[in-house]
Amino acid sequence: MRRKTLVGLLLLVALAFRPDPHAAAQSQPDFSGTYAFVQKRSDDLREAIANAVGPDYTLGSRKSEQARVWIRSWLEGLTSDSDRRILTIEHAATAFKSGTGDEVNNYYFGREATSRGPAGGNLKVTVSWKGDQLITEEREAKGTGRITAVYTLVPDGKTLLVAWRLAHESLLQPLDVRLAFERVTR
């Protein structure tokens, strides 16, 4: 009888000191808000695009060359369109929405989703936490293309840093850029 009582008491103590899974989520930052792109605190996008993607014309007749030139055009559109310099994020316990202009990506915590890529192909998309950083990943359902973004909210709560990586078989090398944003609204 004493043994059952002791085991029951130990079980109660263990349950009382069990970490609360919601407490961890509460300590993670809320990225919700509207952010303006800050060029002077970001990497030089035009130079990074030129180095990773190559020229704005095809170098041969391979289909991958057409994809590479299309990717370059799409990326340059991001740098020149003022609507795309505003990043909007909606962050909830179950979902993370992030995008510029008309392009908003939906990610769901704990599950993989499917979305349409900029060229129309299917993408598998995920979101996860790594400490207080939020990581989104989009990868081609068929192919090796992958876009990864690591979101870090600076302790001031106003500055958002995004480490963005695009890897695709048609590129000369993966495109890695650091982007800085300042919060406009919460």
One Martini backbone bead per residue (centre of mass of N, CA, C, O) as a GRO file, in nm:
protein
  186
    1MET     BB    1   0.058   0.062  -0.021
    2ARG     BB    2   0.297   0.256   0.002
    3ARG     BB    3   0.388   0.226  -0.291
    4LYS     BB    4   0.133   0.346  -0.425
    5THR     BB    5   0.151   0.618  -0.283
    6LEU     BB    6   0.434   0.695  -0.385
    7VAL     BB    7   0.370   0.678  -0.687
    8GLY     BB    8   0.139   0.885  -0.682
    9LEU     BB    9   0.307   1.119  -0.569
   10LEU     BB   10   0.519   1.126  -0.797
   11LEU     BB   11   0.315   1.178  -1.023
   12LEU     BB   12   0.211   1.450  -0.916
   13VAL     BB   13   0.484   1.593  -0.917
   14ALA     BB   14   0.543   1.557  -1.218
   15LEU     BB   15   0.288   1.709  -1.318
   16ALA     BB   16   0.345   1.982  -1.171
   17PHE     BB   17   0.651   2.003  -1.330
   18ARG     BB   18   0.550   2.019  -1.601
   19PRO     BB   19   0.580   2.151  -1.890
   20ASP     BB   20   0.431   2.408  -2.059
   21PRO     BB   21   0.355   2.429  -2.393
   22HIS     BB   22   0.237   2.730  -2.382
   23ALA     BB   23   0.478   2.882  -2.257
   24ALA     BB   24   0.667   2.869  -2.501
   25ALA     BB   25   0.480   3.024  -2.696
   26GLN     BB   26   0.469   3.289  -2.520
   27SER     BB   27   0.790   3.351  -2.553
   28GLN     BB   28   0.734   3.399  -2.834
   29PRO     BB   29   0.720   3.593  -3.088
   30ASP     BB   30   0.526   3.844  -3.251
   31PHE     BB   31   0.507   3.917  -3.608
   32SER     BB   32   0.285   4.099  -3.628
   33GLY     BB   33   0.254   4.311  -3.919
   34THR     BB   34   0.400   4.604  -4.063
   35TYR     BB   35   0.672   4.634  -4.304
   36ALA     BB   36   0.959   4.815  -4.396
   37PHE     BB   37   1.196   4.840  -4.616
   38VAL     BB   38   1.566   4.843  -4.557
   39GLN     BB   39   1.821   4.894  -4.761
   40LYS     BB   40   2.073   4.997  -4.580
   41ARG     BB   41   2.033   4.708  -4.396
   42SER     BB   42   2.074   4.551  -4.656
   43ASP     BB   43   2.137   4.375  -4.903
   44ASP     BB   44   2.244   4.370  -5.230
   45LEU     BB   45   2.023   4.258  -5.453
   46ARG     BB   46   2.135   4.301  -5.737
   47GLU     BB   47   2.408   4.164  -5.687
   48ALA     BB   48   2.303   3.891  -5.584
   49ILE     BB   49   2.143   3.819  -5.836
   50ALA     BB   50   2.371   3.830  -6.042
   51ASN     BB   51   2.555   3.612  -5.902
   52ALA     BB   52   2.334   3.372  -5.884
   53VAL     BB   53   2.170   3.398  -6.173
   54GLY     BB   54   2.264   3.601  -6.379
   55PRO     BB   55   2.168   3.685  -6.663
   56ASP     BB   56   1.885   3.833  -6.863
   57TYR     BB   57   1.972   3.586  -7.047
   58THR     BB   58   2.018   3.333  -7.250
   59LEU     BB   59   2.285   3.074  -7.292
   60GLY     BB   60   2.068   2.874  -7.412
   61SER     BB   61   1.825   2.598  -7.482
   62ARG     BB   62   1.762   2.530  -7.209
   63LYS     BB   63   1.511   2.519  -6.981
   64SER     BB   64   1.675   2.628  -6.735
   65GLU     BB   65   1.727   2.908  -6.863
   66GLN     BB   66   1.437   3.007  -6.854
   67ALA     BB   67   1.407   2.985  -6.549
   68ARG     BB   68   1.637   3.175  -6.470
   69VAL     BB   69   1.523   3.431  -6.612
   70TRP     BB   70   1.256   3.430  -6.461
   71ILE     BB   71   1.373   3.456  -6.176
   72ARG     BB   72   1.509   3.725  -6.222
   73SER     BB   73   1.256   3.885  -6.293
   74TRP     BB   74   1.108   3.832  -6.028
   75LEU     BB   75   1.325   3.953  -5.836
   76GLU     BB   76   1.334   4.239  -5.965
   77GLY     BB   77   1.040   4.302  -5.896
   78LEU     BB   78   1.087   4.313  -5.590
   79THR     BB   79   1.290   4.568  -5.606
   80SER     BB   80   1.093   4.778  -5.786
   81ASP     BB   81   0.832   4.733  -5.622
   82SER     BB   82   0.681   4.917  -5.378
   83ASP     BB   83   0.466   4.705  -5.275
   84ARG     BB   84   0.709   4.490  -5.211
   85ARG     BB   85   0.828   4.669  -4.953
   86ILE     BB   86   0.580   4.544  -4.801
   87LEU     BB   87   0.541   4.362  -4.503
   88THR     BB   88   0.302   4.109  -4.419
   89ILE     BB   89   0.189   3.985  -4.092
   90GLU     BB   90   0.024   3.684  -3.976
   91HIS     BB   91   0.010   3.572  -3.630
   92ALA     BB   92  -0.054   3.252  -3.500
   93ALA     BB   93  -0.072   2.951  -3.341
   94THR     BB   94  -0.145   2.794  -3.638
   95ALA     BB   95  -0.043   3.051  -3.816
   96PHE     BB   96   0.143   3.187  -4.111
   97LYS     BB   97   0.153   3.509  -4.269
   98SER     BB   98   0.338   3.607  -4.570
   99GLY     BB   99   0.390   3.927  -4.753
  100THR     BB  100   0.392   4.088  -5.074
  101GLY     BB  101   0.150   4.230  -5.185
  102ASP     BB  102  -0.014   3.960  -5.347
  103GLU     BB  103   0.205   3.776  -5.201
  104VAL     BB  104   0.077   3.518  -4.999
  105ASN     BB  105   0.180   3.305  -4.741
  106ASN     BB  106   0.079   2.987  -4.610
  107TYR     BB  107   0.123   2.861  -4.276
  108TYR     BB  108   0.133   2.550  -4.074
  109PHE     BB  109   0.151   2.432  -3.779
  110GLY     BB  110   0.233   2.083  -3.792
  111ARG     BB  111   0.209   2.117  -4.120
  112GLU     BB  112   0.179   2.037  -4.445
  113ALA     BB  113   0.155   2.225  -4.742
  114THR     BB  114  -0.002   2.353  -5.040
  115SER     BB  115   0.126   2.547  -5.319
  116ARG     BB  116   0.184   2.808  -5.536
  117GLY     BB  117   0.409   2.905  -5.741
  118PRO     BB  118   0.527   3.160  -5.935
  119ALA     BB  119   0.525   2.940  -6.193
  120GLY     BB  120   0.283   2.714  -6.091
  121GLY     BB  121   0.395   2.522  -5.908
  122ASN     BB  122   0.429   2.294  -5.662
  123LEU     BB  123   0.431   2.339  -5.304
  124LYS     BB  124   0.595   2.275  -5.004
  125VAL     BB  125   0.489   2.389  -4.678
  126THR     BB  126   0.659   2.533  -4.386
  127VAL     BB  127   0.662   2.575  -4.018
  128SER     BB  128   0.903   2.684  -3.760
  129TRP     BB  129   1.086   2.655  -3.466
  130LYS     BB  130   1.399   2.831  -3.348
  131GLY     BB  131   1.334   2.932  -3.086
  132ASP     BB  132   1.283   3.280  -3.180
  133GLN     BB  133   1.269   3.158  -3.462
  134LEU     BB  134   1.130   3.169  -3.785
  135ILE     BB  135   1.062   2.898  -4.025
  136THR     BB  136   1.046   2.888  -4.374
  137GLU     BB  137   0.931   2.647  -4.632
  138GLU     BB  138   0.985   2.601  -4.986
  139ARG     BB  139   0.914   2.317  -5.201
  140GLU     BB  140   0.933   2.130  -5.454
  141ALA     BB  141   0.757   1.858  -5.546
  142LYS     BB  142   0.916   1.882  -5.830
  143GLY     BB  143   1.235   1.901  -5.736
  144THR     BB  144   1.496   2.142  -5.595
  145GLY     BB  145   1.349   2.375  -5.507
  146ARG     BB  146   1.419   2.647  -5.258
  147ILE     BB  147   1.266   2.833  -4.984
  148THR     BB  148   1.421   3.019  -4.718
  149ALA     BB  149   1.308   3.162  -4.400
  150VAL     BB  150   1.447   3.374  -4.140
  151TYR     BB  151   1.293   3.501  -3.854
  152THR     BB  152   1.393   3.808  -3.674
  153LEU     BB  153   1.328   3.965  -3.372
  154VAL     BB  154   1.426   4.228  -3.236
  155PRO     BB  155   1.416   4.338  -2.910
  156ASP     BB  156   1.276   4.618  -2.993
  157GLY     BB  157   1.021   4.520  -3.195
  158LYS     BB  158   1.090   4.679  -3.490
  159THR     BB  159   1.298   4.471  -3.598
  160LEU     BB  160   1.331   4.281  -3.901
  161LEU     BB  161   1.489   3.978  -3.987
  162VAL     BB  162   1.575   3.826  -4.313
  163ALA     BB  163   1.677   3.510  -4.413
  164TRP     BB  164   1.723   3.448  -4.761
  165ARG     BB  165   1.672   3.141  -4.963
  166LEU     BB  166   1.764   3.039  -5.301
  167ALA     BB  167   1.720   2.720  -5.457
  168HIS     BB  168   1.831   2.619  -5.792
  169GLU     BB  169   1.935   2.441  -6.067
  170SER     BB  170   1.962   2.713  -6.258
  171LEU     BB  171   2.161   2.829  -6.078
  172LEU     BB  172   2.482   2.918  -6.002
  173GLN     BB  173   2.377   2.991  -5.708
  174PRO     BB  174   2.274   3.052  -5.422
  175LEU     BB  175   2.048   3.279  -5.275
  176ASP     BB  176   2.176   3.512  -5.031
  177VAL     BB  177   1.983   3.716  -4.799
  178ARG     BB  178   1.959   4.020  -4.610
  179LEU     BB  179   1.671   4.154  -4.445
  180ALA     BB  180   1.529   4.472  -4.359
  181PHE     BB  181   1.278   4.575  -4.114
  182GLU     BB  182   1.020   4.809  -4.024
  183ARG     BB  183   0.780   4.884  -3.812
  184VAL     BB  184   0.456   5.031  -3.867
  185THR     BB  185   0.257   4.803  -3.764
  186ARG     BB  186   0.058   4.583  -3.538
   0.00000   0.00000   0.00000
